[in-house]
Amino acid sequence: RSVGKFVGNLFPNLKKRVDIVALLDEWAARFFEELDYIKELEHTQRFAASMEKELPQILVPKTYDQYTSRRVLVSEWIEGEKLAQSTASDVGDLVNLGVICYLKQLLDTGFFHADPHPGNMIRTPDGRLAILDFGLMAEIDNNIKYGMVEAISHLIHRDYEAIVYDFVTLEFIPPGTNLSPILPVLSNVFDQALEGGGAKSINFQDLAGDLAQITFDYPFRIPPYFALIIRAIGVLEGIALVGDPDFAIVDEAYPYLSKMLLTDKSERSREALRYTLYGNGDTLQVERLIDILQAFDAYRENLNPEAGTGGAGMGGAGGGRGNQGPGAAMSLPTAAIIGGLEDMIVDEVAATIDALTRQQLWLLVERTGLQRAFVPVLFPGVVRPFLPIAPRVTDKDRILVDNLTKLVAYLVETNPLGPETVRQLLDPTVLQLGAQSVPKVTTRLLNRITARTIREVFTL
């Protein structure tokens, strides 16, 4: 620490870019923790418990408290081969499982394996992914976790101004820094990263390298926790690229991100989802909604034991999920999603019914030749005493109807009417949500009609 302070004082420009003392503190804390085998036992048990429910395909060695001391750790022996050296056909699936596992650590539990080198990831004979060595672990708080999700949603919309503020939240930029000079530089970095396929085509290692370059010229630094994340993701990406040169870590991560956006009930996740679907406007971008539903469908297929082809990779042999999975591998939104998005769905349904009704009424008026007919408004003080029978159909109304057409076409295409679809639609939770939503839709619809009528008769 003293040397770190001395180096920082000797090279003030370096100190601005890298918090040397914090980096040494992080390293030292993890180093001494790694020498304490009681701590490692606790880490192993905590990690296993966090994976047990959602990712039982992840195998963690059983530990034995009664035989463990500060200098000796006794755990289960696991047979297998290093994932990086395996030639099995399911290695790609296991790498994808590793990506989901790591995203769960980063975005869900906040407690992550900081030393996932190739020797710590094993393919077992029954096709499961075993993770070893829990001496070096790290934690991030909720502010960092949700900051990552928010940054991704801003990246999807190329909202670089918001991303600059996200980097303050994520501790890349010190609070109080003048952000104006950094914005064009970050914009250029992300434009290059997004070129040729959008957010899902980003090469994480190249992006991390470009961000590191910024630290030489701007008050921008790589926080200690992110250095550990880069290392972990680099290992997973390196293993995957051996078998698949086109592997993109962000693309593989998208299904889990969609799952978090759709099912996490925190206010910040809800806001991130709304921003992903609406951007800075108030019109639903239905293509993004379909994209997220497709990604969530892929996530459910990955975790459904019956969706595999015999390999356990993402949910085959040894998973033992039974009926514990998040649902059948269908695109039909589950009750959990519908419940979490109820307010958004109610708003969109009310707006769409309103638009459809006025569109059909306008067509009826046109067919009967009454486009120029007016009706009197028998209220005192109105600005417009006569209103046309034919309702106004705006561009936004047309977008709403077009959105409905695209969404219905997607759901019909991916969910042919059959016993499983009917079973999901008749699920008591879905029926209860529907019964609760009908009065809300009716109220919102009446509010829209009343507000529009008032605007039309009392304003020019």
N, C-alpha and C positions, 0 to 999 in steps of 0.2 A: 504493500500500500504506500509506504514511504517513497519507494522508487517510482511508483506511479504518479504520486503527487509531484515529485521532483521533475520527472519527464514532462508532465503537464505544464509546470511552471517554466521549464526550459524551452518548450515548443508550444506557445500559446495558440497558434493556429491549429495544431493537432488537437489541443484540448477542446477547441470549439467543435471539432468534427466527431471526436470520440471521447466519451466519458471514461477515461482510463481507469479511474478508481472504481467506478461502478462495474466495469467489465471484470476487473480483478476480484471485486467482492463476489460477483456472480460465480466466477470460476472457482474461487476458493471455497465458497459455501458448498458448491456441488462436489468439489474434490473431497472435502472432509466428510460430507454425507456419504460419498461412495465408499469410504473406508469403514463406515459403521453398518455392520450387517443386520443389526436390529432394525435400523432405518430402512434398509433394502427390503427386509421381510415385510415391513409395514407398507412400503411402496408397492410391492408385488401383490399383496392382498387387496390393497385399495384399487389398483389397476384392474385386477381380475373382477372385482365386484362391479366396476364401472362398465365392463364389457359384457358381463354375463347375460343381461337381459336382451340387449339389442344385437350384439355381435357374438353369439356363442360359438361361431366358427373360429374365433380367435382363441388359441390355446395358450394358457399361462400356467407355468409349472406350479404345482401345489407346494406350499412351504410347511415346515414343521416347527412350530413355535417352541415345543418342548426341548428340541435339540439345538436351537439357534442361540448364539450369544453375539456380543459385539464383534468378535473376531472370527466367528464361524457361522456360515449360513448353510442349512440343510434343506434341500428342495428335491422335488421329483426329477428323475432322469427322463428326458424326452428323446425318443428315437426320431431321426430324420436327417435330411440333407440341407445344406445352406440353400436358401432360395435363389441366391445369385448364381449358384452352380448347378441348379436343377435343370434337367432337360425335359421335364414332364410337360404335357400339353396344357396343364392348367396354371402354369406360372403367371401368365397374363392376368388370369382371374384373381390369383392370390395377390398380385401387385395392386389390383384395383381394390381388393379387400383391405390391403394395407393402407391405401389412400383414404378409404372410408374410416378405417380405424384411427388414422392420424387426425382426420378432420373432426371426428368425434372428440378426440382429446383436446384439440385447439378450440373448437367452437361450442362444445357442450360441457365437458367436465372441467376444462381449463387446467388439467393436470396431465402433462405430456412427457413421453419418453424422449429424453434429450440425447440418447446415444444409440440410435438405430442403425449401427453399421451392419454390413452384410452378415457377419457372424452371429448377430442377434436375431435374425429372422430365418426360421426353419420351416421347410415343407415336410410335414409328417407323412408317414406311409399311407394314412387314410385321406390325404389331400387337404389337411387343415393347415392354417398358418400359425405357427408357434412363435411367440415373442419372448425373448430372454433378457436377463440382466437389467434389473430395475434400480441399480445403484445411482445412476445419474438421471434425475427427474427434475422438471421445472414446472412452475405454476404461473398462470396469467390471470388477472382479475376480469370481472365482467365487463369493465369499461373497455379493455383491450379486445375481448372476445366480440362484443357487439360492434366495436370500432372496425374490426375486420369485415364483418358482414356489411356494414354501412359503406365502407370503401369499395367493396365489390359491386354493390348496387349502383353507386355513383360511377364506377368504371364502366358498367354496362351502358350507361347513358352518356359516357364521355363528359361527365360534368367535372372538369378538372379543377374548377374553383372550389367545389365542395371537397374534392379529394385532398387538396392542400390542407384544408381544415382537418380532414381525417388523419392526415399525417401528424398533425399536432396531437390529436387524441392518441395515436399509436406511438407517440414519443419519438418520432423521427425528427421533429422540429420542436425546439424549445418554445414554451408558451411566451407570448409577447414579441416574437420575431416578426419583422416586417415581411409579409408573405408576397408582396408584389413582385420582387425580382425572381422568386422561386417559381411562380405560376407558369411563365412561358417555358422555362426549362423542363418542368415536370410534364407540361402539355406535350412537348416535343418527344420526351421519353415514352410517354404512353401512346402517342400517335404511332410511333414506330412499333411498339409492342402489339398494338391492336391491328396493325396493317395486315390484311390478307385473311381475315376470318373473325374479327371481333374478340371479345374478352375470352372466349373459350379456346382461342388459338395461341394464347400468350405462352411463351417459353419462360418459365419461372426463373431459371438460372440466368438467362440473358437479362431479364428484367432486374434481378437482384444485382447483377454486375453493373448495369447502367445506373441504378440508384446509388451504388457505392461510389461511382465516379463523381456524382454530384457533391459528395462530401468534401471534395478537394477545393471547390470553389464557392460553396454556399453553406450557411449555417444549418446543415442537414447531417444527421448522424444515424448510424445503424444501432438501435437499442440492443442491449445484451440478449434479451429473450428472442429477438428476431434472428440473431446470429445462430442460435440453437435450432430455430425453425428451418433456416436455410440449409443447415447441415442435414437435418432429418429428411427434408424433401429432396435434397440432392441425392441421397442414398436411394430412395424409392425410384426417383426418375432414372438414375443410372442403371438400376436393375432392369427396369421396364424397357429402356431404350435398346438393350442388348437383343431382346426378342422382337421389339416393335419400334423401328426407327421413327415412326410417325406419332409415337406416344406424346400426349400433351397433358401435363399434370392438372391444369386448370379445367380442361375438358372432362377428365375423369372425376374431378372434384364436384362438377356442377350438379349431378344428381343428389349428392348429400346436401349441398347448399340449398337446393330447391326444397328438400325435405325440411330443413331448418326454417326457411322462410315461410313455408306453408303451415308448419305445425307448432313452432315455438310461440308461446303466448305472451312473451314479454313485449312491452310497449315499443322498445327500440326495434325489435324484429318486425313488429307490425308496421312501423313506419318505414323500415327498409323495404318491406314487401310492397307497400303502397307506392313508394318512390320507384321501385323496379317496374311496376305495372303502369304507373301514370306519369312518371317523370315529374317535371315542374308544372304540368297542366292538370286538367280535371277530366281528361278523356282517357278511358281505358285503352291501352295498346294490346289488343286481343292476341296479336302474334306472340308477344312476350308471355302472356298468360298460358297460351298453348305450349310454348317452349318450356315453361316451368312445369306444367302438368306432364309433359312428355318425359322430362328429366326425373320427376318424382316417380313416374311409372317405371322408369329404368331402375331407380333405386329400389322400389318394391320387388321388381323382378330379380334383382341381384340378391336380395335377402330372402326370397321365397325358395325353400328347399326343393319344391317341385318344378321350379323354373330352370334348374340346371340340367346338364346333360350327362350327369353321372359323376363329374368332378365336384369336389366339395368347395372349390374356390370361393365363390360368392354365395354359397348356400347349398352345397351338395352334401355328400356323406359326412357324417360326424357333426353336422350342424345341430341336429336334434331340435329344431325350432317347433315342430308340431304346428299348433295353431297360435303360436306366440308372435308370429310375424306381423308386420304392420298392415297386412291385408293381402288379398289376392292380387296377382299381377295384372291389374286392369287400370285403365286410365280414368275410370269413373271416380270422381272425388270422394274420399271417405268422409264419414261423419265428423272425424276430428278436424279435417280441413274445413268442411262446411261450417262447423261451429266456430272455428277461429276466424273465418272470413264473413261472418254473418252480416255485420254492418255494411261491408263493402258489397256483398251480394244483394242485400236489400236495396241499397242505393241504385245499383245497376239494373235490377229487375224493375223497380219503379220507373226509372228513366226510360227503359226500353219499352215497357208497356205503354207509357205516355207517348213515345215516339211512334210506335206501331199504330196506336189508336188514331193519332192525328194523320198519319200517312194514309191509312185506310179511309178515313173520313174525307180527306182531300180527294182521293180517287173516286169516291162515291159522288162527291159534289161535281167533279169534272164530268163524270158520265151522265149526270142528270142536267148538265148545262147551267148550273147555278153558281159558276165561279164569280160572277159579278154581283151576286145577291148579298144584301146586308140585313142585319137584324138590329132593331133599336135597343139601346141600353137604358133601361128605365130607372136610373139612379141619379139623384141630384149631384151636381158638382163634377160630373165626369168630363174629362177632356175630349174624349172621343164618343159622341152619342150614338154612333153606328159602328158595328163591327162586321167584317165579312163572315159569311157562313163558312167559307173555305178556310180551314186553319192554316197557319204558317208552318211550313216544314223546313227546318233549318239544316245547314250542313252537318251540324252535330247530331241531329236526329237521324240523318242518313248514315252517319258513322255508327251510331248505336244499333241500327237495324243491320248494317253490314257486319258488325261485331257478332251479333246474335247468330246470323247466318253461318259465319265461319266457325263459331264455337259449337253450334248444334251439329254441323257437318263433321267436325273433329270427333265429337263424342259418339255420334252414330257410327262413324267409320271404325273407331277403336273399341266400341262396345256393342257388337251385334246383340239384339234382344235375345236373351236366353235365360235359363234358370238362375245363373249366377248374378246376372245383371238385375233380374227381378228380385232376387233375394236381398241384394244390397239396397235397392230402392225401397223395399218393404222392411228394412231394418228399423226396429223401434226407435232408435236414436235419431235416424234420419226423418222418420215420420213425426217425431216430437219436435225436431227443429223446424220442419215444414209448417206444422201447426202454429208454432210460435212466430214464424216469420210472416205468415199471411196477414195478420193485423198490422204488422209493422210496414209491410209493402203497401197496404191499403192507405195507411196514414200518410206515408211519404208521397204516394201518388196524389192524394187529395191536396196535400200541401203544395205540391208542384203546380197542380191545376189552379188552385186558388191564387198563388203568388203570380203566376203568369197572367191570369185574368185581371188582377189588380193592376199589374204593370201596363196592360194593354188599354184599359179603360181610363186610367188616371194619368198616363204619361203619353207624350207625343211620340 
